[in-house]
Amino acid sequence: MTGSTLGRRLWNREAILAYVLLLPAVVLIILFMFSPIVEVFSMSFHKTDRLGRMTDLVYFSNFIAKFQSRDFWQITGRSFLWTGLGVGTKTLFGLIIALLLNVKFRGRKIARMLFIIPWASAAPISTLLWKWVYHHEFGLLNHTLRTIGFTSPPVWLGEPVPAFLACMWVDIWIGIPFMALVFLAGMQAISKDLYEAAYIDGASKSQSFFYITIPGIRHMILIASLLSSLWTFNDFIVIYILTRGGPAGTTDILISSVYKTGFEWGKFDQAAVMSVVTFLILTVISIVYARVYFKGERS
């Protein structure tokens, strides 16, 4: 294709009309997405007052001070632990549940409809329900534990390890249906002829699973786990509603710490530094997933 031909295609009447129609959306994206990102990056290199106004340019001093903080590295490590365990559990159980829902049985459509409720419901509502379940005195969980003989059940949202596990379970409970439905859609797209041929050749169900099902939904697994990683790493709602990062900051992850540092403590420059770190981490995760995905496409 010559340069003149390409130019005519880019600037014919239909193309110009398309550019005009896309322009409002592009302007809104720049205003509401890229402009705040640039603002946060700029804020991370400045000192700010309690209203978030930038004052002195300090270059990398904010980053150096934050990287020297032990609490920052603990929160960052906890964020990776939170994401790794959460996404891994969602992927594993989502795969198991997708296999179960892919089997024909009476009431399968109803089961699929009921199973999507945790993900389809608003996350704050689901989290508030679980907050009542975890209540030390009146919650259903501790009431059940006392009924079966546990005289001193844990204070689920008041002790570091139980609080972290409680928050993680709520995030997993909300996220599993999405993973299961994505995997189920991928399984139903696999040709039944492959399974019939494998059965004729004497392959067991486990061999069919590992050599037909998993390769057939591999791209689904990568895409779903990428989205789940981004959502889980940025899951502010569950932690803030259940514990607000407590007790003593032991359930804080980067996104909840950003909110508390900026909007509760008024340290917007430090919050901006953590926001930039979060942005860079998620960018790296996305690039790694993209490389793995396109490498699989080429092979």
Summary of the structure (lengths in Angstrom):
residues: 299
radius of gyration: 24.4
end to end distance: 28.9
largest distance: 81.8
contacts: 857
relative contact order: 0.11
helix: 76%
strand: 2%
